[in-house]
């Protein structure tokens, strides 16, 4: 199944914002504000096209996941439903690829397949954890990428711990050992610490965008173990089924799986 195109959302967003502000109004800023793009506009401007591509440093997968979770309006202008005064930790496509490989993705780099795989795996997790809707797992994960206060990297690092839009779940921020103005984000896994840099403080109409280059942030401590365990069970069941159907029967011996 093809993933919904985020570009369709982006065009709809521009139309909605234009209608809200009136003909000829500035669609990149609210009344009396600087010429700032909303988060969706900025992410799109950094991605080059409305199609999945081979560039691992833009944001196609992130945008497509917001559309799949049906919360794409959060990236739009506050006047039409966008979040306001919050920073977004925005994983680049490479970060999603590296995370997908930890969640049983074995293919080559293909943004559409990576996005579809992540949606599918998170749905499995939502079903296993009996969320009210299996799709909520993806929504919660994306909300975990928003902090509740709009702060630059240096101030985030000073705080050491920040609350996110995912039910106030906290995210730890640590000083990176190498690189001036860099900070490490420590999610619930605690083992992978993607970095953000003060050089990438991008102010938008909604708040700062901080590019995350290594892994996406995960608010579920058992995500990998649960999904990898299920994958192992499925593989074992496939092997058992193969053995039952293809094992040759010995002369004079009737398989217990055959009909009497």
Secondary structure, DSSP 4 states (H G I P E B T S, - for coil): -PPPPHHHHHHHHHHHHHHHH-TT--TTS-TT--S---HHHHHHHHH-SSS--S-TTS-HHHHHHHHHTT-GGGGS-GGGT---S--EEEE-HHHHHHHHHHTT--S-S-HHHHHHHHHHHHHHHHHHTT-SSTTHHHHHHHHTTBBSS---HHHHHHH-EEEBTTTT-EEEEEE-SSSTTEEEEE-TT-S---EEEGGG-EE-SSSEEEEE-S------TTHHHHHHHHHHHHHHHHHHHHHHHHSPPPTT---TTS--
